[in-house]
Amino acid sequence: MASPLITTENLAVDLGDRHLFQDVSLSVNGRDRIALVGRNASGKSTLVQILAGRRQPDAGRLAVGASTRIGYLAQEPDFSRFSTAAEVVRMNLGLAADQDTYRIAATLDAADLAADADPATLSGGGRRMLALACVFASDVNLLFLDEPTNHLDIAAIERLEKQLGDFSGALVLVSHDRRFLEGLSTKTWWLTRGTLQVGQVGFGGFEKWAGEIEAAREAAARRRDVQIAQDTRWLQTGITARRRRNQGRLRRLAAMRESRAQELSALPKLATAAPKGPLSGRRVIEAREIAKAFDEAPVVRGFSTLINRGDRIGIIGPNGVGKTTLLRMLIGELAPDSGHIRLGSGIESAYIGQDRAALSPEATVREILNGGGTDQVFVQGAARHVASYLKDFLFQPEQVDSPVTSLSGGERNRLLLAKAFAMPSNLLILDEPTNDLDMETLDLLTEILADYDGTLLLVSHDRDFLDRTVSSTIAFEGRGRVTEYAGGFSDYLRQRPAPEENPVRRQKPRQPAPKRERRPSKLGYKDQRALDALPSEIESLNKKKSAVERDLADPDLFARDPGGFAKLTERLAELDTAIGEKEQAWLELEMKREALEQEKAS
């Protein structure tokens, strides 16, 4: 059997008053595909830096095989020492000034950059592509990639997935992109509570594996009476419970998508004038045949949309295609060259951009949130304690007076989200909000957005996040063509025209339409009976659930009756599952009934 590429024994890193992690022992073999996951500030980047030889541990041992050749992508590549992209490539490949110019040119071509491009002026996506091109041009058999999909558009992510799939060496991937990890990983490392859990499953099996670990922890917690209150509270906000809570929100999102699909089908495609009459209160943005071009290059051509209060709109497309330009037109910051945009009255917007410019490095967390000097912050007009509000965004109380410079990239992003959600708003604009966020924070953000009462405009390249968040997707499809599709990213993939399809080529002599089968105009007896009965069944189950929750709220129950506590916990999970199944059945029957009624009316 071949020797491991890397082995470690009892690695540890201290942060003065506490261990970041300790007793980390692991190995990486020749064809391993490892997803490294954990909360922000749990030590993922630090561990990767140690394994890649960029940092020394405070304790423990690292052994690197004689044949191991390591490639490393930092979460924030630093090109500040270089004046051109060619210099970046030359230094990273260890080449002399006049050596192997063809290899340098090929690397720059892979990054789609000119040799004299100034790294300081590149976008986040451009810097990431340059760093990745350098990594892939190196002769390595072990890659450590820290958030490689940050700032990349969806097409670039898909190309990266193919490159990594074809890579013959070992991979260790740190990423918040679920779909990216699911497609590439065969093992999972989970940094949690200062220790490393090693799973022989890819990220696709992470939830089940992590749930088993949590179940084992729960059993251990029940044997520790002193810690029962603390551990039970933590478990109630853990992975499994959060996933169950998300099911109701996903059903709500399904209903929103169905409604959005009906609106899109009725939207005029060729309107040339704004509609007559005032907009109703529920309309937020109405765009009719808007167009914009720069230097005669079309960015948007003839795009129309109607965005109502509560809609969640995702915007996707390659980097530099014009997504921010469209955003600025929709919210009234930029006038279209032609067409009409009408905004609803009383719009109060909150905006979070990619550059995180709202955070002053010298300021503290408290100062960013409320200006400093007080323990209170006004959240949607109501006063809350700063530490209590920040806890909702996974900050610890001791971080309230920490400077921004001490925060990780994900923590800075969370702070911006906390600031944005504290301000009263009915229109929230998020431009790449998922960069640097861990998966637990992404779950938190998904929950917050599901509960947000206003309207959401979201630019993102995170396919899974789009699927879990938006009710319709606006896609840039090239040459100024912009199209809206009902649903998230997966729905967009199903609905978009195939690349070879061309409206002109598809024109053929019209064939007689096939005879339509006669369809029922209403639900059958059994379906109607089930639809009528389900609300009362759901209500009955919810009453039983409330009774169980009241019993579990007894703080002395576990000490008095551990077996009864376990049975009630089991019963609560059974009721949650049953309620979810009944709600899903009701939703499907109700949507079927509405579809039949609409077909009858038409």
C-alpha positions in Angstrom: 0.0 0.0 0.0 1.3 3.5 -0.9 2.5 5.7 1.9 0.2 8.6 2.9 1.0 12.0 1.3 0.6 13.7 4.7 0.1 12.5 8.3 -0.3 14.5 11.5 -0.3 13.6 15.2 -2.0 15.6 17.9 -1.9 19.0 16.1 -3.0 21.9 18.3 -3.3 25.7 17.9 -3.9 28.0 20.9 -5.5 31.4 20.9 -4.2 32.5 24.3 -7.2 31.9 26.5 -8.4 28.8 24.6 -7.6 26.1 22.1 -8.7 26.7 18.5 -8.3 23.0 18.1 -6.3 20.2 19.6 -5.4 16.5 19.2 -5.9 16.6 15.4 -4.5 13.4 14.0 -5.2 12.6 10.3 -3.7 11.3 7.1 -4.2 12.1 3.4 -3.8 9.4 0.8 -3.1 9.5 -3.0 -6.7 9.8 -4.3 -8.5 11.3 -1.3 -11.3 13.8 -2.0 -11.8 15.5 1.3 -14.4 18.2 2.3 -13.3 20.2 5.3 -16.3 21.8 7.0 -17.1 23.7 10.2 -18.3 27.0 11.5 -16.5 30.2 10.7 -13.6 30.7 13.1 -13.5 27.0 13.9 -10.0 26.8 12.4 -10.5 25.4 8.9 -8.2 27.9 7.2 -5.6 27.6 10.0 -5.6 23.8 9.7 -5.2 24.0 5.9 -2.3 26.5 6.3 -0.5 24.1 8.6 -1.1 21.1 6.3 0.2 23.1 3.3 3.3 24.2 5.2 2.3 27.8 5.4 2.0 27.9 9.3 3.5 26.1 12.3 1.2 24.4 14.9 1.6 25.2 18.6 1.9 21.5 19.3 1.9 18.2 17.5 3.7 16.7 14.5 3.3 17.0 10.7 5.0 14.5 8.4 5.1 15.1 4.6 5.9 12.2 2.2 9.0 12.4 0.1 7.0 12.3 -3.1 4.4 14.8 -2.0 4.1 18.0 -4.0 1.7 20.5 -2.5 -0.5 23.2 -4.2 -2.3 25.7 -2.1 -5.0 28.3 -2.7 -5.5 30.9 0.1 -8.9 32.2 0.9 -7.7 35.7 0.1 -4.8 35.5 -2.4 -2.3 38.4 -1.9 -0.9 39.9 -5.1 0.1 43.2 -3.6 3.8 42.7 -4.4 3.2 42.3 -8.1 2.5 44.9 -10.8 1.4 42.5 -13.6 -0.4 39.2 -13.9 2.6 37.7 -15.7 4.8 38.5 -12.6 2.2 36.6 -10.4 2.4 33.5 -12.6 6.3 33.7 -12.9 6.7 33.9 -9.1 4.2 31.2 -8.4 5.7 28.8 -10.9 9.2 29.6 -9.7 10.4 30.7 -13.2 13.2 33.1 -14.2 12.4 36.3 -16.1 13.1 34.8 -19.6 12.2 31.1 -18.8 9.3 29.1 -20.2 7.3 32.0 -21.6 4.9 29.6 -23.3 3.9 28.1 -19.9 3.3 31.6 -18.6 1.2 32.5 -21.6 -0.8 29.3 -21.3 -1.5 29.9 -17.6 -2.7 33.5 -18.3 -4.9 32.2 -21.1 -6.5 29.8 -18.6 -7.3 32.7 -16.4 -8.5 34.8 -19.4 -6.1 37.6 -18.5 -3.6 39.7 -20.4 0.1 39.5 -19.3 0.2 43.2 -18.3 -3.1 43.1 -16.3 -2.7 44.9 -13.0 -3.6 42.5 -10.1 -4.7 45.5 -8.0 -7.5 46.4 -10.4 -8.8 42.8 -10.9 -12.3 41.9 -9.6 -12.6 39.3 -6.9 -13.4 36.7 -9.6 -10.4 37.8 -11.7 -8.0 37.4 -8.7 -9.5 34.0 -7.9 -9.1 32.8 -11.5 -5.5 34.0 -11.6 -4.7 32.1 -8.4 -6.4 28.9 -9.5 -4.6 29.0 -12.9 -1.3 29.2 -11.1 -2.2 26.3 -8.9 -3.3 24.1 -11.8 -0.1 25.0 -13.8 2.1 23.7 -11.0 3.2 20.0 -10.9 1.5 18.9 -7.7 -0.3 15.8 -6.4 -2.0 17.3 -3.4 -4.2 20.4 -3.5 -5.5 22.4 -0.6 -8.1 24.9 -1.8 -9.6 27.4 0.7 -13.0 28.7 -0.6 -12.1 28.2 -4.3 -15.6 29.2 -5.5 -15.7 32.6 -3.9 -16.5 35.3 -6.5 -16.7 32.8 -9.3 -19.7 32.8 -11.5 -21.7 29.6 -12.1 -20.0 28.8 -15.4 -16.5 29.1 -13.8 -17.6 26.9 -10.9 -18.7 24.2 -13.3 -15.4 24.4 -15.2 -13.5 24.2 -11.9 -15.6 21.1 -10.9 -14.5 19.4 -14.1 -10.8 20.3 -13.6 -10.9 18.9 -10.1 -12.8 15.8 -11.2 -10.0 15.2 -13.7 -7.2 15.9 -11.2 -5.3 12.7 -10.5 -4.0 13.7 -7.1 -5.6 14.3 -3.7 -7.9 17.2 -2.8 -8.7 18.9 0.5 -11.5 21.4 -0.1 -12.8 24.2 2.2 -16.1 25.6 0.8 -19.5 26.8 1.7 -20.9 25.6 -1.6 -22.9 22.5 -0.8 -23.3 21.4 -4.4 -19.6 21.8 -5.1 -18.7 19.6 -2.2 -21.3 17.0 -2.9 -20.0 16.5 -6.4 -16.4 16.2 -5.5 -15.8 14.8 -2.0 -15.6 11.1 -0.9 -14.6 11.9 2.7 -15.5 14.6 5.2 -13.5 16.3 8.0 -15.7 18.2 10.4 -14.0 20.7 12.8 -16.4 21.2 15.7 -15.9 22.2 19.3 -12.2 22.2 18.9 -11.8 18.7 17.6 -11.7 17.0 14.2 -14.3 14.4 13.3 -13.2 12.2 10.4 -16.0 10.6 8.3 -15.6 8.0 5.5 -18.5 9.7 3.6 -18.6 12.5 1.1 -20.4 15.7 1.9 -23.5 14.2 0.4 -23.7 12.0 3.4 -22.7 14.7 5.9 -26.1 15.4 7.4 -26.8 11.8 8.2 -23.3 11.2 9.6 -23.3 14.5 11.6 -26.8 13.6 12.9 -25.4 10.3 14.2 -22.6 12.1 16.0 -25.1 14.5 17.5 -27.3 11.6 18.6 -24.3 10.1 20.3 -23.6 13.4 22.0 -27.2 13.7 23.1 -27.1 10.3 24.7 -23.9 11.3 26.5 -25.5 14.6 27.6 -28.4 12.7 29.2 -25.9 11.0 31.5 -24.5 14.4 32.7 -27.2 16.0 34.8 -25.1 19.0 35.5 -24.8 19.9 31.8 -28.2 18.8 30.6 -29.7 22.3 30.3 -26.8 23.6 28.3 -26.4 20.6 26.0 -30.1 20.2 25.3 -30.3 23.9 24.3 -27.4 23.5 21.9 -28.9 20.3 20.4 -32.2 22.1 19.8 -30.4 24.5 17.5 -28.2 21.9 15.9 -28.2 20.5 12.4 -31.1 18.0 12.6 -33.5 20.4 14.2 -32.7 23.2 11.8 -33.3 20.9 8.8 -36.7 19.9 10.2 -37.7 23.5 10.7 -36.6 24.3 7.1 -39.2 21.9 5.7 -42.1 24.2 6.4 -40.3 27.1 4.8 -39.6 25.0 1.7 -43.3 24.2 1.4 -44.0 27.9 1.7 -41.4 28.6 -1.0 -43.0 26.0 -3.3 -46.3 27.8 -3.0 -44.6 31.1 -3.8 -42.9 29.6 -6.9 -46.2 28.3 -8.2 -47.8 31.8 -7.8 -44.7 33.4 -9.4 -45.0 31.0 -12.4 -48.6 32.1 -13.0 -47.5 35.8 -12.9 -44.7 35.2 -15.3 -46.9 33.5 -17.8 -49.3 36.5 -17.8 -46.5 39.1 -18.1 -46.6 41.1 -21.4 -43.5 40.4 -23.4 -43.6 43.2 -26.0 -45.1 46.1 -24.1 -43.7 49.5 -25.3 -45.4 51.8 -22.8 -45.9 52.0 -19.1 -49.3 50.7 -17.9 -52.0 53.3 -17.2 -53.2 54.0 -13.7 -51.4 54.1 -10.3 -49.7 51.0 -9.0 -51.3 49.1 -6.2 -49.7 49.0 -2.8 -48.4 45.5 -3.2 -46.4 46.3 -6.4 -42.7 47.1 -5.6 -41.0 47.3 -9.0 -42.5 47.2 -12.5 -40.1 47.1 -15.5 -41.4 47.3 -19.1 -39.1 46.6 -22.1 -36.0 48.2 -20.4 -32.7 48.3 -22.3 -29.2 49.4 -21.5 -25.9 49.4 -23.5 -22.4 50.7 -22.9 -20.2 51.6 -25.8 -22.8 50.1 -28.1 -22.5 46.7 -26.4 -26.0 45.6 -25.1 -26.2 44.7 -21.4 -30.0 44.4 -21.2 -32.4 44.3 -24.1 -36.2 44.4 -23.8 -36.5 43.0 -20.3 -39.8 43.1 -18.4 -40.7 42.0 -14.9 -43.3 42.7 -12.2 -42.0 42.3 -8.7 -44.6 42.3 -5.9 -44.2 42.7 -2.2 -42.7 39.5 -0.7 -41.2 38.2 -3.9 -37.7 36.6 -3.7 -35.8 37.3 -6.9 -32.4 35.7 -7.8 -30.2 37.2 -10.4 -27.6 34.9 -12.1 -25.1 35.3 -14.9 -21.4 35.4 -15.7 -19.1 37.9 -13.9 -19.1 41.2 -15.6 -22.3 40.5 -17.7 -24.3 43.4 -16.1 -26.1 42.0 -13.0 -25.3 45.0 -10.9 -26.3 47.3 -13.7 -29.7 45.6 -13.8 -30.0 45.8 -10.0 -29.3 49.6 -10.1 -31.9 50.1 -12.8 -34.5 48.1 -10.9 -34.1 50.1 -7.7 -34.0 53.4 -9.5 -30.3 54.3 -9.2 -29.7 54.1 -12.9 -32.0 55.1 -15.8 -32.5 52.7 -18.7 -31.7 53.8 -22.2 -35.2 52.9 -23.2 -38.2 51.3 -21.6 -39.9 52.2 -18.3 -39.4 51.4 -14.6 -42.0 52.3 -12.0 -41.3 51.9 -8.3 -43.9 51.4 -5.6 -44.4 54.1 -3.0 -42.8 54.0 0.4 -39.8 51.8 -0.5 -37.1 51.6 2.2 -34.2 49.6 1.0 -31.1 48.0 2.6 -28.2 47.0 0.4 -25.2 44.7 1.1 -22.6 44.8 -1.7 -19.7 42.5 -2.4 -16.9 44.9 -1.4 -17.9 45.0 2.3 -17.0 48.7 2.2 -19.4 49.4 5.1 -16.9 48.0 7.6 -14.2 50.2 8.9 -11.2 48.0 10.0 -10.5 50.2 13.1 -14.1 50.1 14.3 -15.4 47.5 16.9 -18.3 45.2 16.3 -20.4 47.4 18.6 -19.5 50.6 16.7 -20.4 49.1 13.4 -23.8 48.1 14.8 -24.9 51.1 16.8 -22.1 53.7 16.6 -20.6 52.7 20.0 -21.1 54.0 23.5 -24.3 52.1 24.4 -25.4 48.5 25.0 -28.5 48.9 22.9 -29.3 48.6 19.2 -32.6 49.4 17.6 -33.8 46.4 15.6 -36.8 47.2 13.3 -37.5 50.1 15.7 -37.4 48.2 18.9 -34.5 48.3 21.4 -32.4 45.2 22.0 -29.2 44.5 23.9 -26.2 44.4 21.5 -24.9 41.1 22.8 -28.3 39.5 22.6 -28.9 40.6 19.1 -25.4 39.6 17.9 -26.0 36.1 19.4 -28.8 35.7 16.8 -25.9 36.0 14.2 -23.7 33.4 16.0 -21.4 36.0 17.7 -20.1 35.4 21.2 -20.6 38.1 23.9 -16.8 38.7 24.2 -16.7 39.7 20.5 -18.9 42.8 21.0 -15.9 45.1 21.5 -13.5 43.2 19.2 -12.1 45.2 16.3 -13.2 44.3 12.8 -9.6 43.3 11.9 -9.9 40.4 14.4 -12.9 38.9 12.6 -12.8 36.2 9.9 -14.2 36.8 6.5 -17.4 35.0 7.4 -17.8 36.9 10.7 -17.5 40.2 8.8 -20.2 39.1 6.4 -22.4 38.1 9.4 -21.8 41.5 11.0 -23.0 43.2 7.8 -26.1 41.0 7.7 -26.8 41.9 11.4 -26.5 45.6 10.5 -28.7 45.3 7.5 -31.5 43.4 9.3 -31.5 45.9 12.2 -32.6 48.7 9.8 -36.2 48.9 8.9 -36.6 47.9 5.3 -39.1 46.5 2.9 -36.6 45.9 0.0 -33.4 44.0 0.7 -30.7 43.8 -1.9 -27.9 41.3 -1.4 -25.0 41.1 -3.8 -23.0 37.8 -3.3 -24.0 37.4 0.4 -22.7 33.8 0.7 -19.0 34.6 0.2 -16.9 33.4 3.2 -20.0 32.1 5.1 -19.9 28.7 6.7 -22.9 26.3 6.1 -24.4 26.9 9.5 -24.5 30.6 8.8 -26.0 29.9 5.4 -28.7 28.0 7.1 -29.3 30.9 9.5 -29.4 33.4 6.6 -31.9 31.1 4.8 -34.1 31.1 7.8 -33.9 34.9 8.2 -34.8 35.5 4.6 -37.7 33.0 4.8 -39.1 35.1 7.7 -38.4 38.5 6.1 -41.6 40.3 5.3 -40.2 42.5 2.5 -39.0 41.9 -1.0 -35.6 40.3 -1.8 -33.3 41.0 -4.8 -30.4 38.5 -4.6 -27.3 38.1 -6.8 -25.6 34.8 -6.1 -23.5 32.0 -7.7 -24.4 29.6 -5.0 -26.7 27.1 -6.7 -27.9 25.4 -3.5 -28.6 28.7 -1.8 -30.6 29.9 -4.8 -32.7 26.7 -4.7 -33.5 27.2 -1.0 -34.2 30.9 -1.2 -35.7 32.4 -4.3 -39.1 32.2 -5.9 -37.9 33.2 -9.4 -34.6 33.5 -11.2 -33.6 36.2 -13.6 -30.9 34.8 -15.9 -28.4 36.7 -18.2 -28.2 34.5 -21.3 -25.9 36.4 -23.6 -26.0 39.4 -25.9 -28.2 41.4 -23.6 -30.9 38.7 -23.4 -32.3 38.5 -19.9 -35.1 36.0 -19.1 -37.0 35.3 -15.9 -37.9 31.8 -14.8 -40.1 30.6 -12.0 -38.2 28.8 -9.2 -34.6 28.5 -8.2 -31.5 27.5 -10.0 -32.5 23.8 -10.6 -35.8 25.0 -12.0 -34.0 27.4 -14.3 -31.8 24.5 -15.6 -35.0 22.5 -16.4 -36.8 25.4 -18.1 -34.0 27.1 -20.1 -33.8 26.5 -23.9 -31.2 23.9 -24.9 -28.0 25.6 -26.3 -28.6 24.4 -29.8 -32.1 25.7 -29.9 -32.6 28.8 -32.1 -36.0 30.4 -32.5 -35.4 31.0 -36.2 -34.2 27.4 -36.9 -37.1 26.0 -34.9 -39.7 27.5 -37.2 -41.4 24.6 -39.1 -44.7 24.1 -40.9 -47.4 24.0 -38.2 -48.8 20.5 -37.6 -52.3 19.9 -36.6 -52.6 20.0 -32.8 -53.2 16.6 -31.2 -56.6 16.1 -29.7 -56.5 16.9 -26.0 -57.7 14.3 -23.6 -60.7 15.3 -21.6 -59.5 16.1 -18.1 -61.6 16.3 -14.9 -62.6 19.9 -13.9 -62.4 19.2 -10.2 -60.8 16.9 -7.7 -62.0 13.3 -7.4 -64.1 12.2 -4.4 -61.2 10.7 -2.5 -58.9 13.7 -3.1 -61.6 16.2 -2.1 -62.4 14.2 1.0 -58.7 14.1 2.0 -58.3 17.9 1.3 -61.3 18.6 3.5 -60.0 16.4 6.3 -56.3 17.4 6.4 -56.7 20.8 8.1 -58.4 19.3 11.2 -55.8 16.4 11.2 -53.0 18.9 11.1 -54.6 20.9 13.9 -55.0 17.8 16.0 -51.4 16.8 15.6 -50.2 20.3 16.5 -52.3 20.2 19.7 -50.6 16.9 20.6 -47.2 18.4 19.8 -47.9 21.4 22.1 -48.8 19.0 24.9 -45.5 17.2 24.5 -43.6 20.4 24.4 -45.2 21.6 27.6 -44.2 18.3 29.3 -40.6 18.7 28.0 -40.4 22.3 29.3 -40.4 20.9 32.9 -36.8 21.6 34.0 -36.9 18.7 36.5 -38.2 16.1 34.1 -34.9 14.5 33.1 -33.6 14.2 36.6 -36.9 12.7 37.8 -37.7 10.4 34.8 -34.9 10.0 32.2 -36.8 7.2 30.4 -39.9 9.4 30.2 -37.8 12.3 28.9 -36.4 10.1 26.1 -39.9 8.8 25.1 -41.3 12.3 24.9 -38.3 13.5 22.8 -39.0 10.5 20.5 -42.7 11.3 20.3 -41.9 15.0 19.5 -39.8 13.9 16.5 -42.6 11.5 15.3 -45.2 14.3 15.5 -42.9 16.7 13.6 -42.6 14.2 10.8 -46.3 13.5 10.7 -47.2 17.2 10.6 -44.7 17.7 7.8 -46.2 14.9 5.8 -49.8 16.1 6.3 -48.8 19.7 5.4 -47.1 18.4 2.2 -50.1 16.3 1.2 -52.4 19.3 1.8 -50.2 21.6 -0.3 -50.1 19.2 -3.2 -53.9 18.6 -3.2 -54.6 22.4 -2.9 -52.2 23.2 -5.8 -53.9 20.4 -7.9 -57.4 21.8 -7.1 -56.3 25.4 -8.1 -54.8 24.1 -11.3 -58.0 22.3 -12.2 -60.1 25.4 -11.5 -57.9 27.6 -13.6 -58.0 25.1 -16.5 -61.8 25.0 -16.3 -62.0 28.8 -16.2 -59.8 29.1 -19.3 
